[in-house]
Amino acid sequence: MGEVSVLETALRQVRVATAMVFGRRLNVRAVERLVADALVTLEEFGSLGDDVDELADGPFTDPAERRDLQNRALQRTVRRLAIRSPFYRERLAGVDPAGITTETLTRIPVTRKADLIARPADFLCSDPYLVTQTTGTTGAPVRIWLSRYEMELWPALIALSLVLRGDLGPGDRMQINLSSRATAAVQEDVEVCRLVNAACHVVGQVPPEESVEHLLGRSGPRPTVLTGNPSYLARLVGVARERGYGPQDFGLRAVYAGGEMLSRNLAAAFRETFGARTVGDSFGMTELLPVSGRTCTHHHLHIDPNMGYTEVLDLRTGEAAGPGRLGELTVTPYFPYRECMPVLRYNTGDVVRTLHGEPACELASVPAVSHILGKAGQLYRTADAVVTPRDIVEALDGTPGLPWPLRHRAEVTARGRLRIEVASRELGAAEVTERLRAEGIDADVSVLPLDDTEAALRFPLRCDLLEHTFTRSQA
């Protein structure tokens, strides 16, 4: 890179960073050019330099500056919502945006999924361009409108982050096994691949046998990166193992899973079956894009502080959860990253546990909580303890005789006992009970000897949203 190129890159970095700090709309083309600059630097020098972490993590990661930046971001976000959103104009009546801080934000009621379903048009704050929706596996799907600016900005920011961290680059080939309902997520992945000069293949949630064929390179070069929901990817593991395939048959170096809980045993299965060195477990919701989180090797969830403000609300009091307490993730995406259909204090229903003290892991500079433990409505309060869906999944996923993905259901009886149903053709109740006890879970177990179709109806997962294609002849 010549002197002029270096100077231009430095100026773009300053402009983007300044816009982030002061809450101005970002110049999308400038962010895209930073991606291109990073690719050129990598090609010429083989690395991006010592300051890449600071550029990748953004201005909000310095603890001394974070609080002031958060307060200003919240104030501008609340100010805009009070003016533009009919829903929040009512909710924020009498609230002075200038007085909003991380401490006073709790005076504003949380927003829930039911609010979006009941009054979607009243959340619109700018001209809509594209509608997307949640998959609806945990309830009624929510339709979310996005602006053209959002659909151009988010992939540019994601691409910059991935290139800076070395997670995606030229020469990679991404196979996308996301449901076509997730319009925004699929388009994001496609655009990210374009910006980093990677290839992509949108396969969708077709029958898993077809996806494995693509991973083997039967329809072109073998993919190097795979993305999808854990339950669907687990079905790929099952198909690959049934057919005797192993790491030598695939070209994957990374698997990125999200949208459901990823157990440690399933992550290990991805590595063992596909040979993927990296297995990423991410957090994200259609309602909160582009706010997202990454799971570290210590199994903490680190949510990006640059794009939004995250709270953990105590399950009993609704106030900020103390150290080591269970609470619901509640997130406010900042303007200007979210502009068309933004939400304020959106209660995700996802339960996490706050940490004791600062994390000591490779992502320690980014605020953290535990990984997702399940939905608030699915915590099992027995006479002896609180059992989370994560506890059950970690105990049973990967058990010989229980198919990938794990299908189960749990409830607490009137006597305060945990009762768990699982679907299996091979195991009996005694074997499953023993497995649970080994992990400290005392439960009454029923094993249902159902075929996959019947089990799917009783234990729904995202992998059940199959999209049948014309790639196979129909009888």
ZIJOLIN-V23281 format. One record per backbone hydrogen bond with DSSP energy under -1.0 kcal/mol. NH is the residue of the N-H (numbers start at 0). CO is the residue of the C=O. If there is no record, write none. Layout:
# ZIJOLIN-V23281
[[NH	CO] [NH	CO]]
This chain:
# ZIJOLIN-V23281
[[5	1] [6	2] [7	3] [8	4] [9	5] [10	6] [11	7] [12	8] [13	9] [14	10] [15	11] [16	12] [17	13] [18	14] [19	15] [20	16] [21	17] [23	18] [30	26] [31	27] [32	28] [33	29] [34	30] [35	31] [36	32] [37	33] [38	34] [39	35] [40	36] [41	37] [42	38] [43	39] [44	40] [45	41] [54	50] [55	51] [56	52] [57	53] [64	61] [65	61] [68	64] [69	65] [70	66] [71	67] [72	68] [73	69] [74	70] [75	71] [76	72] [77	73] [78	74] [79	75] [80	76] [81	77] [83	79] [84	80] [86	121] [88	84] [89	85] [90	86] [91	87] [92	89] [94	91] [98	95] [99	96] [104	100] [106	103] [107	104] [110	344] [114	111] [115	111] [116	112] [117	113] [118	114] [122	119] [124	339] [128	145] [129	145] [131	143] [132	180] [133	141] [138	135] [143	131] [145	129] [150	146] [151	147] [152	148] [153	149] [156	152] [157	153] [158	154] [159	155] [160	156] [161	157] [162	158] [163	159] [164	160] [166	161] [171	168] [173	198] [174	224] [175	200] [176	226] [181	178] [182	180] [185	181] [186	182] [187	183] [188	184] [189	185] [190	186] [191	187] [192	188] [193	189] [194	190] [195	191] [196	193] [197	192] [198	171] [200	173] [202	175] [202	200] [203	175] [205	203] [209	206] [210	206] [211	207] [212	208] [213	209] [214	210] [215	211] [216	213] [217	212] [223	172] [224	172] [225	253] [226	174] [227	255] [232	228] [233	229] [234	230] [235	231] [236	232] [237	233] [238	234] [239	235] [240	236] [241	237] [242	238] [243	240] [244	239] [248	245] [249	246] [252	223] [253	223] [254	277] [255	225] [256	279] [257	227] [266	262] [267	263] [268	264] [269	265] [270	266] [271	267] [272	268] [273	269] [274	270] [277	252] [279	254] [281	256] [282	292] [287	284] [288	284] [290	287] [292	282] [293	301] [294	280] [295	299] [298	295] [300	368] [301	293] [303	291] [308	331] [310	329] [312	327] [313	318] [314	325] [317	313] [320	311] [324	321] [326	351] [327	312] [328	349] [329	310] [330	345] [331	308] [333	306] [337	333] [345	330] [346	110] [347	328] [350	373] [351	326] [353	324] [363	360] [365	362] [368	300] [369	352] [370	298] [372	350] [375	348] [377	374] [378	375] [379	386] [381	379] [381	384] [382	415] [386	379] [389	372] [391	387] [392	388] [393	389] [394	390] [395	391] [396	392] [398	395] [401	398] [408	420] [410	418] [412	416] [415	412] [418	410] [419	443] [420	408] [421	445] [422	406] [423	447] [431	427] [432	428] [433	429] [434	430] [435	431] [436	432] [437	433] [438	435] [439	436] [440	435] [443	417] [445	419] [447	421] [449	447] [454	450] [455	451] [456	452] [457	453] [458	454] [463	460] [464	461] [465	463] [466	204]]
